[in-house]
Amino acid sequence: MALDPTSIPAMAADYATKSPQETLALAFREFGGDVAISFSGAEDVVLIDMATKLGIEPRVFTLDTGRLHAETYRFLDRVASHYRVDIDVMFPQSAAVQALVRAKGLFSFYKDGHKECCGIRKVEPLVRALKPLGAWITGQRRDQSPGTRTAVPVVQLDRTFGTPDRPLVKFNPLSEWSSRQVWDYIRLHDVPFNELHARGFISIGCEPCTRPTLPGQHERAGRWWWEEETRKECGLHAGNVG
Ligand code: SF4
C-alpha cells in the first residue's frame, strides 16, 4: 500500500478542512491506477466530474444488482458517454441469485430484511471489484443518514473489506459536504443526474427498495423504509453501522 496505515487518522483530520478536489488528487497521487471511484449516485458523478477536471482519467466501477430502475441504467450509460469513461459494471453471481430466488422468491427482503439479497447482489460483487485495488473512493457524506454516516471521515482504513495483510484505504472526499453543496455543484457544472431525482427520489438504490421521500423526511428515508433507521446500510459501508 502506498500510504502508511498509521498516518491515516492524522491525514483524515488534516484533509477534513481541504476541498474534495484536494482529497481526490491525494488519492490518485498515492494510488494511481490502484484506486477507483465506486459509482451509483449523484455524489459519485460529482467526483467523476472533479477528477476529469483535474486531468485524471479515473478508474470507475458500479454494481448492477439486476434490480435497478430503467432510469438508473440510462443514467449509467449517459455518465459513461458524457465523461468518455469506461465504467466497469460488476454483476452478481448468477448461481447465488438463482438459489435465493428459488428458495425465497423475488421479494424476500420485505419479509426477512435486505441483508441477504444485498449480500448476494451488492456485497459479493463489491468484494470482487475491490480485490485488485489498494483504495476506493466513495460519495458518502456525513449528513446523509442520521443513524449510520455521521462519523464518516474524509479518509479511513477500510476495516470491512481490507485485512491486515491487504490493507485497503477508503476515501470519502465529500464527507464534509451537504446535499446543498452537491446539488449546487451539479447545477453549476451541468453534471448529468438520474432523472428520478426530478420525481421526488433523493437517495436511489434498487427499484423495489427505494421510494420517493416526503417533504421534511431525511434523504435516506426512502431506502428500505420498512426497516429501522440505524440498519440502513446495504453492506457496502457496513463499517458505518455500529
Ligand atoms: S437494495 Fe433491495 S433489491 Fe437491491 S440488493 Fe438490496 S435487498 Fe436486493
py3Dmol code that shows the C-alpha trace and the ligand (Angstrom):
import py3Dmol

protein = """\
ATOM      1  CA  MET A   1       0.000   0.000   0.000  1.00  0.00           C
ATOM      2  CA  ALA A   2       1.222   3.497  -0.833  1.00  0.00           C
ATOM      3  CA  LEU A   3       0.096   5.075   2.440  1.00  0.00           C
ATOM      4  CA  ASP A   4       1.334   4.122   5.880  1.00  0.00           C
ATOM      5  CA  PRO A   5      -1.856   2.956   7.680  1.00  0.00           C
ATOM      6  CA  THR A   6      -0.734   4.617  10.922  1.00  0.00           C
ATOM      7  CA  SER A   7      -0.708   8.028   9.178  1.00  0.00           C
ATOM      8  CA  ILE A   8      -4.368   7.816   8.139  1.00  0.00           C
ATOM      9  CA  PRO A   9      -6.081   9.253  11.266  1.00  0.00           C
ATOM     10  CA  ALA A  10      -3.842  12.375  11.136  1.00  0.00           C
ATOM     11  CA  MET A  11      -4.423  12.649   7.400  1.00  0.00           C
ATOM     12  CA  ALA A  12      -8.203  12.422   7.934  1.00  0.00           C
ATOM     13  CA  ALA A  13      -8.053  15.324  10.379  1.00  0.00           C
ATOM     14  CA  ASP A  14      -5.859  17.349   8.020  1.00  0.00           C
ATOM     15  CA  TYR A  15      -7.990  16.714   4.912  1.00  0.00           C
ATOM     16  CA  ALA A  16     -11.303  17.374   6.704  1.00  0.00           C
ATOM     17  CA  THR A  17     -10.733  21.064   6.038  1.00  0.00           C
ATOM     18  CA  LYS A  18      -9.462  20.652   2.471  1.00  0.00           C
ATOM     19  CA  SER A  19     -11.513  20.597  -0.712  1.00  0.00           C
ATOM     20  CA  PRO A  20     -12.832  17.362  -2.243  1.00  0.00           C
ATOM     21  CA  GLN A  21     -10.557  18.038  -5.215  1.00  0.00           C
ATOM     22  CA  GLU A  22      -7.528  18.031  -2.905  1.00  0.00           C
ATOM     23  CA  THR A  23      -8.617  14.695  -1.439  1.00  0.00           C
ATOM     24  CA  LEU A  24      -9.161  13.253  -4.912  1.00  0.00           C
ATOM     25  CA  ALA A  25      -5.728  14.487  -6.010  1.00  0.00           C
ATOM     26  CA  LEU A  26      -4.202  12.828  -2.929  1.00  0.00           C
ATOM     27  CA  ALA A  27      -5.974   9.536  -3.682  1.00  0.00           C
ATOM     28  CA  PHE A  28      -4.816   9.394  -7.302  1.00  0.00           C
ATOM     29  CA  ARG A  29      -1.317  10.636  -6.432  1.00  0.00           C
ATOM     30  CA  GLU A  30      -0.862   7.910  -3.820  1.00  0.00           C
ATOM     31  CA  PHE A  31      -2.600   5.042  -5.607  1.00  0.00           C
ATOM     32  CA  GLY A  32      -2.595   5.858  -9.350  1.00  0.00           C
ATOM     33  CA  GLY A  33      -4.398   3.072 -11.203  1.00  0.00           C
ATOM     34  CA  ASP A  34      -4.981   1.107  -7.980  1.00  0.00           C
ATOM     35  CA  VAL A  35      -7.790   3.382  -6.814  1.00  0.00           C
ATOM     36  CA  ALA A  36     -11.291   3.503  -8.293  1.00  0.00           C
ATOM     37  CA  ILE A  37     -14.441   5.546  -7.827  1.00  0.00           C
ATOM     38  CA  SER A  38     -17.450   3.476  -6.793  1.00  0.00           C
ATOM     39  CA  PHE A  39     -20.282   4.930  -8.832  1.00  0.00           C
ATOM     40  CA  SER A  40     -24.013   4.822  -8.303  1.00  0.00           C
ATOM     41  CA  GLY A  41     -25.444   8.213  -7.398  1.00  0.00           C
ATOM     42  CA  ALA A  42     -25.310  11.971  -7.733  1.00  0.00           C
ATOM     43  CA  GLU A  43     -22.303  12.395  -5.415  1.00  0.00           C
ATOM     44  CA  ASP A  44     -20.270   9.885  -7.412  1.00  0.00           C
ATOM     45  CA  VAL A  45     -20.783  11.781 -10.670  1.00  0.00           C
ATOM     46  CA  VAL A  46     -19.589  14.930  -8.895  1.00  0.00           C
ATOM     47  CA  LEU A  47     -16.400  13.015  -8.055  1.00  0.00           C
ATOM     48  CA  ILE A  48     -16.005  11.810 -11.662  1.00  0.00           C
ATOM     49  CA  ASP A  49     -16.529  15.395 -12.854  1.00  0.00           C
ATOM     50  CA  MET A  50     -13.954  16.753 -10.391  1.00  0.00           C
ATOM     51  CA  ALA A  51     -11.414  14.065 -11.307  1.00  0.00           C
ATOM     52  CA  THR A  52     -11.706  14.686 -15.040  1.00  0.00           C
ATOM     53  CA  LYS A  53     -11.364  18.439 -14.455  1.00  0.00           C
ATOM     54  CA  LEU A  54      -8.143  17.680 -12.557  1.00  0.00           C
ATOM     55  CA  GLY A  55      -6.886  15.928 -15.686  1.00  0.00           C
ATOM     56  CA  ILE A  56      -7.325  12.469 -14.175  1.00  0.00           C
ATOM     57  CA  GLU A  57      -8.892   9.595 -16.133  1.00  0.00           C
ATOM     58  CA  PRO A  58     -10.496   7.856 -13.169  1.00  0.00           C
ATOM     59  CA  ARG A  59     -11.000   4.141 -12.890  1.00  0.00           C
ATOM     60  CA  VAL A  60     -14.731   3.683 -12.150  1.00  0.00           C
ATOM     61  CA  PHE A  61     -16.842   0.675 -11.237  1.00  0.00           C
ATOM     62  CA  THR A  62     -20.523   0.189 -10.494  1.00  0.00           C
ATOM     63  CA  LEU A  63     -22.669  -2.622  -9.147  1.00  0.00           C
ATOM     64  CA  ASP A  64     -25.542  -3.797 -11.322  1.00  0.00           C
ATOM     65  CA  THR A  65     -27.777  -5.688  -8.924  1.00  0.00           C
ATOM     66  CA  GLY A  66     -30.239  -6.607 -11.664  1.00  0.00           C
ATOM     67  CA  ARG A  67     -32.952  -4.729  -9.737  1.00  0.00           C
ATOM     68  CA  LEU A  68     -32.175  -1.124 -10.715  1.00  0.00           C
ATOM     69  CA  HIS A  69     -34.674   1.297 -12.252  1.00  0.00           C
ATOM     70  CA  ALA A  70     -34.638   1.643 -16.050  1.00  0.00           C
ATOM     71  CA  GLU A  71     -33.833   5.324 -15.411  1.00  0.00           C
ATOM     72  CA  THR A  72     -30.699   4.318 -13.497  1.00  0.00           C
ATOM     73  CA  TYR A  73     -29.443   2.187 -16.401  1.00  0.00           C
ATOM     74  CA  ARG A  74     -29.952   5.140 -18.749  1.00  0.00           C
ATOM     75  CA  PHE A  75     -28.123   7.363 -16.254  1.00  0.00           C
ATOM     76  CA  LEU A  76     -25.117   4.995 -16.076  1.00  0.00           C
ATOM     77  CA  ASP A  77     -24.912   4.976 -19.849  1.00  0.00           C
ATOM     78  CA  ARG A  78     -25.186   8.781 -20.035  1.00  0.00           C
ATOM     79  CA  VAL A  79     -22.401   9.284 -17.497  1.00  0.00           C
ATOM     80  CA  ALA A  80     -20.106   6.864 -19.367  1.00  0.00           C
ATOM     81  CA  SER A  81     -20.549   8.694 -22.654  1.00  0.00           C
ATOM     82  CA  HIS A  82     -20.540  12.215 -21.136  1.00  0.00           C
ATOM     83  CA  TYR A  83     -17.138  11.684 -19.492  1.00  0.00           C
ATOM     84  CA  ARG A  84     -15.862   9.110 -22.031  1.00  0.00           C
ATOM     85  CA  VAL A  85     -15.095   6.832 -19.124  1.00  0.00           C
ATOM     86  CA  ASP A  86     -15.258   3.037 -19.103  1.00  0.00           C
ATOM     87  CA  ILE A  87     -17.455   2.021 -16.204  1.00  0.00           C
ATOM     88  CA  ASP A  88     -16.619  -1.477 -15.033  1.00  0.00           C
ATOM     89  CA  VAL A  89     -20.044  -2.994 -14.366  1.00  0.00           C
ATOM     90  CA  MET A  90     -19.960  -5.728 -11.721  1.00  0.00           C
ATOM     91  CA  PHE A  91     -22.736  -8.353 -11.739  1.00  0.00           C
ATOM     92  CA  PRO A  92     -23.780 -10.788  -9.017  1.00  0.00           C
ATOM     93  CA  GLN A  93     -23.039 -14.494  -9.321  1.00  0.00           C
ATOM     94  CA  SER A  94     -25.977 -15.952 -11.228  1.00  0.00           C
ATOM     95  CA  ALA A  95     -25.988 -19.220  -9.224  1.00  0.00           C
ATOM     96  CA  ALA A  96     -26.343 -17.334  -5.925  1.00  0.00           C
ATOM     97  CA  VAL A  97     -29.160 -15.127  -7.264  1.00  0.00           C
ATOM     98  CA  GLN A  98     -30.939 -18.163  -8.674  1.00  0.00           C
ATOM     99  CA  ALA A  99     -30.675 -20.091  -5.396  1.00  0.00           C
ATOM    100  CA  LEU A 100     -32.063 -17.140  -3.394  1.00  0.00           C
ATOM    101  CA  VAL A 101     -34.953 -16.527  -5.778  1.00  0.00           C
ATOM    102  CA  ARG A 102     -35.814 -20.239  -5.986  1.00  0.00           C
ATOM    103  CA  ALA A 103     -35.787 -20.584  -2.210  1.00  0.00           C
ATOM    104  CA  LYS A 104     -37.458 -17.329  -1.193  1.00  0.00           C
ATOM    105  CA  GLY A 105     -38.919 -15.589  -4.241  1.00  0.00           C
ATOM    106  CA  LEU A 106     -38.133 -12.180  -5.695  1.00  0.00           C
ATOM    107  CA  PHE A 107     -39.133 -10.064  -2.717  1.00  0.00           C
ATOM    108  CA  SER A 108     -37.768 -11.903   0.324  1.00  0.00           C
ATOM    109  CA  PHE A 109     -36.242  -8.652   1.649  1.00  0.00           C
ATOM    110  CA  TYR A 110     -39.680  -7.323   2.626  1.00  0.00           C
ATOM    111  CA  LYS A 111     -40.124 -10.328   4.936  1.00  0.00           C
ATOM    112  CA  ASP A 112     -36.718 -11.066   6.402  1.00  0.00           C
ATOM    113  CA  GLY A 113     -34.673  -7.925   5.761  1.00  0.00           C
ATOM    114  CA  HIS A 114     -32.418  -6.720   2.972  1.00  0.00           C
ATOM    115  CA  LYS A 115     -29.106  -8.137   4.193  1.00  0.00           C
ATOM    116  CA  GLU A 116     -29.258 -11.492   2.384  1.00  0.00           C
ATOM    117  CA  CYS A 117     -30.232 -10.080  -1.007  1.00  0.00           C
ATOM    118  CA  CYS A 118     -27.781  -7.154  -0.692  1.00  0.00           C
ATOM    119  CA  GLY A 119     -25.090  -9.643   0.302  1.00  0.00           C
ATOM    120  CA  ILE A 120     -25.563 -11.539  -2.959  1.00  0.00           C
ATOM    121  CA  ARG A 121     -26.361  -8.697  -5.329  1.00  0.00           C
ATOM    122  CA  LYS A 122     -24.070  -5.985  -3.916  1.00  0.00           C
ATOM    123  CA  VAL A 123     -21.515  -7.072  -1.362  1.00  0.00           C
ATOM    124  CA  GLU A 124     -20.048 -10.119  -3.132  1.00  0.00           C
ATOM    125  CA  PRO A 125     -19.604  -8.195  -6.434  1.00  0.00           C
ATOM    126  CA  LEU A 126     -18.080  -5.308  -4.455  1.00  0.00           C
ATOM    127  CA  VAL A 127     -15.551  -7.667  -2.871  1.00  0.00           C
ATOM    128  CA  ARG A 128     -14.542  -8.788  -6.371  1.00  0.00           C
ATOM    129  CA  ALA A 129     -14.311  -5.164  -7.577  1.00  0.00           C
ATOM    130  CA  LEU A 130     -12.093  -4.207  -4.633  1.00  0.00           C
ATOM    131  CA  LYS A 131      -9.797  -7.222  -4.851  1.00  0.00           C
ATOM    132  CA  PRO A 132      -7.235  -5.710  -7.247  1.00  0.00           C
ATOM    133  CA  LEU A 133      -7.353  -2.247  -5.601  1.00  0.00           C
ATOM    134  CA  GLY A 134      -5.354  -0.553  -2.861  1.00  0.00           C
ATOM    135  CA  ALA A 135      -8.018   2.094  -2.296  1.00  0.00           C
ATOM    136  CA  TRP A 136     -11.515   3.115  -3.324  1.00  0.00           C
ATOM    137  CA  ILE A 137     -13.391   6.393  -3.457  1.00  0.00           C
ATOM    138  CA  THR A 138     -16.983   6.823  -2.373  1.00  0.00           C
ATOM    139  CA  GLY A 139     -19.519   9.650  -2.413  1.00  0.00           C
ATOM    140  CA  GLN A 140     -20.568   9.154   1.214  1.00  0.00           C
ATOM    141  CA  ARG A 141     -21.482  12.277   3.186  1.00  0.00           C
ATOM    142  CA  ARG A 142     -21.801  12.624   6.952  1.00  0.00           C
ATOM    143  CA  ASP A 143     -25.255  14.205   6.778  1.00  0.00           C
ATOM    144  CA  GLN A 144     -26.740  11.509   4.507  1.00  0.00           C
ATOM    145  CA  SER A 145     -28.031   9.344   7.306  1.00  0.00           C
ATOM    146  CA  PRO A 146     -28.922  10.198  10.892  1.00  0.00           C
ATOM    147  CA  GLY A 147     -28.141   6.662  12.006  1.00  0.00           C
ATOM    148  CA  THR A 148     -25.145   5.412  10.083  1.00  0.00           C
ATOM    149  CA  ARG A 149     -22.968   8.033   8.405  1.00  0.00           C
ATOM    150  CA  THR A 150     -22.426  10.798  10.944  1.00  0.00           C
ATOM    151  CA  ALA A 151     -18.813   9.755  11.628  1.00  0.00           C
ATOM    152  CA  VAL A 152     -17.616   9.159   8.054  1.00  0.00           C
ATOM    153  CA  PRO A 153     -14.085  10.654   7.764  1.00  0.00           C
ATOM    154  CA  VAL A 154     -12.504  12.018   4.572  1.00  0.00           C
ATOM    155  CA  VAL A 155     -10.020   9.150   4.538  1.00  0.00           C
ATOM    156  CA  GLN A 156     -10.061   5.938   6.521  1.00  0.00           C
ATOM    157  CA  LEU A 157      -8.633   2.459   6.647  1.00  0.00           C
ATOM    158  CA  ASP A 158     -11.386   0.161   5.374  1.00  0.00           C
ATOM    159  CA  ARG A 159     -11.611  -2.490   8.069  1.00  0.00           C
ATOM    160  CA  THR A 160     -14.644  -4.149   6.448  1.00  0.00           C
ATOM    161  CA  PHE A 161     -13.058  -5.128   3.145  1.00  0.00           C
ATOM    162  CA  GLY A 162      -9.357  -4.700   3.906  1.00  0.00           C
ATOM    163  CA  THR A 163      -7.274  -7.083   6.003  1.00  0.00           C
ATOM    164  CA  PRO A 164      -4.018  -6.624   7.954  1.00  0.00           C
ATOM    165  CA  ASP A 165      -2.246  -8.432   5.082  1.00  0.00           C
ATOM    166  CA  ARG A 166      -4.059  -6.487   2.380  1.00  0.00           C
ATOM    167  CA  PRO A 167      -4.945  -3.067   3.797  1.00  0.00           C
ATOM    168  CA  LEU A 168      -7.477  -1.061   1.854  1.00  0.00           C
ATOM    169  CA  VAL A 169      -7.946   2.698   2.087  1.00  0.00           C
ATOM    170  CA  LYS A 170     -11.328   4.361   1.601  1.00  0.00           C
ATOM    171  CA  PHE A 171     -11.514   7.990   0.522  1.00  0.00           C
ATOM    172  CA  ASN A 172     -14.774   9.899   1.108  1.00  0.00           C
ATOM    173  CA  PRO A 173     -13.903  13.309  -0.414  1.00  0.00           C
ATOM    174  CA  LEU A 174     -17.445  14.687   0.048  1.00  0.00           C
ATOM    175  CA  SER A 175     -17.853  13.605   3.652  1.00  0.00           C
ATOM    176  CA  GLU A 176     -17.926  17.210   4.876  1.00  0.00           C
ATOM    177  CA  TRP A 177     -20.271  18.416   2.124  1.00  0.00           C
ATOM    178  CA  SER A 178     -24.012  18.930   2.480  1.00  0.00           C
ATOM    179  CA  SER A 179     -26.626  17.835  -0.035  1.00  0.00           C
ATOM    180  CA  ARG A 180     -26.999  21.516  -0.950  1.00  0.00           C
ATOM    181  CA  GLN A 181     -23.314  21.774  -1.894  1.00  0.00           C
ATOM    182  CA  VAL A 182     -23.566  18.646  -4.048  1.00  0.00           C
ATOM    183  CA  TRP A 183     -26.582  19.958  -5.945  1.00  0.00           C
ATOM    184  CA  ASP A 184     -25.102  23.443  -6.309  1.00  0.00           C
ATOM    185  CA  TYR A 185     -22.049  21.789  -7.915  1.00  0.00           C
ATOM    186  CA  ILE A 186     -24.263  19.657 -10.198  1.00  0.00           C
ATOM    187  CA  ARG A 187     -26.164  22.736 -11.413  1.00  0.00           C
ATOM    188  CA  LEU A 188     -23.089  24.934 -11.785  1.00  0.00           C
ATOM    189  CA  HIS A 189     -21.101  22.350 -13.757  1.00  0.00           C
ATOM    190  CA  ASP A 190     -24.001  20.832 -15.689  1.00  0.00           C
ATOM    191  CA  VAL A 191     -23.296  17.393 -14.273  1.00  0.00           C
ATOM    192  CA  PRO A 192     -25.617  14.582 -15.504  1.00  0.00           C
ATOM    193  CA  PHE A 193     -28.022  13.236 -12.874  1.00  0.00           C
ATOM    194  CA  ASN A 194     -30.578  10.452 -12.571  1.00  0.00           C
ATOM    195  CA  GLU A 195     -33.942  11.615 -13.932  1.00  0.00           C
ATOM    196  CA  LEU A 196     -35.635  10.029 -10.877  1.00  0.00           C
ATOM    197  CA  HIS A 197     -34.397  12.979  -8.781  1.00  0.00           C
ATOM    198  CA  ALA A 198     -36.926  15.148 -10.631  1.00  0.00           C
ATOM    199  CA  ARG A 199     -39.672  12.797  -9.385  1.00  0.00           C
ATOM    200  CA  GLY A 200     -39.027  13.083  -5.658  1.00  0.00           C
ATOM    201  CA  PHE A 201     -36.336  10.430  -5.250  1.00  0.00           C
ATOM    202  CA  ILE A 202     -33.299  11.595  -3.293  1.00  0.00           C
ATOM    203  CA  SER A 203     -31.178   8.551  -2.408  1.00  0.00           C
ATOM    204  CA  ILE A 204     -31.639   5.990  -5.183  1.00  0.00           C
ATOM    205  CA  GLY A 205     -30.900   2.280  -4.888  1.00  0.00           C
ATOM    206  CA  CYS A 206     -32.691  -0.763  -6.261  1.00  0.00           C
ATOM    207  CA  GLU A 207     -36.226  -0.261  -7.591  1.00  0.00           C
ATOM    208  CA  PRO A 208     -38.078  -2.435  -5.046  1.00  0.00           C
ATOM    209  CA  CYS A 209     -36.158  -0.913  -2.121  1.00  0.00           C
ATOM    210  CA  THR A 210     -36.363   2.787  -2.977  1.00  0.00           C
ATOM    211  CA  ARG A 211     -39.275   5.184  -2.879  1.00  0.00           C
ATOM    212  CA  PRO A 212     -39.604   8.973  -3.096  1.00  0.00           C
ATOM    213  CA  THR A 213     -39.282  10.899   0.150  1.00  0.00           C
ATOM    214  CA  LEU A 214     -41.892  13.260   1.531  1.00  0.00           C
ATOM    215  CA  PRO A 215     -41.200  16.883   2.488  1.00  0.00           C
ATOM    216  CA  GLY A 216     -39.251  17.003   5.757  1.00  0.00           C
ATOM    217  CA  GLN A 217     -38.118  13.380   5.585  1.00  0.00           C
ATOM    218  CA  HIS A 218     -34.426  12.575   5.748  1.00  0.00           C
ATOM    219  CA  GLU A 219     -32.807  11.770   2.401  1.00  0.00           C
ATOM    220  CA  ARG A 220     -32.305   8.058   3.090  1.00  0.00           C
ATOM    221  CA  ALA A 221     -35.835   7.634   4.476  1.00  0.00           C
ATOM    222  CA  GLY A 222     -36.878   6.276   1.080  1.00  0.00           C
ATOM    223  CA  ARG A 223     -34.435   3.353   1.286  1.00  0.00           C
ATOM    224  CA  TRP A 224     -35.614   0.098   2.968  1.00  0.00           C
ATOM    225  CA  TRP A 225     -38.404   2.149   4.563  1.00  0.00           C
ATOM    226  CA  TRP A 226     -39.768  -0.944   6.324  1.00  0.00           C
ATOM    227  CA  GLU A 227     -36.574  -1.261   8.426  1.00  0.00           C
ATOM    228  CA  GLU A 228     -35.078   0.718  11.331  1.00  0.00           C
ATOM    229  CA  GLU A 229     -33.074   3.884  10.577  1.00  0.00           C
ATOM    230  CA  THR A 230     -29.916   2.544  12.181  1.00  0.00           C
ATOM    231  CA  ARG A 231     -29.815  -0.537   9.920  1.00  0.00           C
ATOM    232  CA  LYS A 232     -29.985   1.321   6.608  1.00  0.00           C
ATOM    233  CA  GLU A 233     -26.685   0.257   5.119  1.00  0.00           C
ATOM    234  CA  CYS A 234     -26.560  -2.365   2.384  1.00  0.00           C
ATOM    235  CA  GLY A 235     -23.223  -3.842   3.403  1.00  0.00           C
ATOM    236  CA  LEU A 236     -21.129  -1.675   1.057  1.00  0.00           C
ATOM    237  CA  HIS A 237     -20.350   0.575   4.020  1.00  0.00           C
ATOM    238  CA  ALA A 238     -21.097  -1.923   6.768  1.00  0.00           C
ATOM    239  CA  GLY A 239     -18.397  -0.414   8.976  1.00  0.00           C
ATOM    240  CA  ASN A 240     -20.684   2.614   9.406  1.00  0.00           C
ATOM    241  CA  VAL A 241     -23.184   0.562  11.375  1.00  0.00           C
ATOM    242  CA  GLY A 242     -22.016   0.480  14.964  1.00  0.00           C
TER     243      GLY A 242
END
"""
ligand_1 = """\
8
SF4
S -31.370 -2.963 -2.308
Fe -33.072 -4.459 -2.278
S -33.128 -5.459 -4.307
Fe -31.180 -4.317 -4.108
S -29.734 -5.851 -3.463
Fe -30.502 -4.879 -1.585
S -32.327 -6.038 -0.911
Fe -31.772 -6.687 -3.027
"""
view = py3Dmol.view(width=600, height=400)
view.addModel(protein, "pdb")
view.setStyle({"model": 0}, {"cartoon": {"style": "trace"}})
view.addModel(ligand_1, "xyz")
view.setStyle({"model": 1}, {"stick": {}})
view.zoomTo()
view.show()
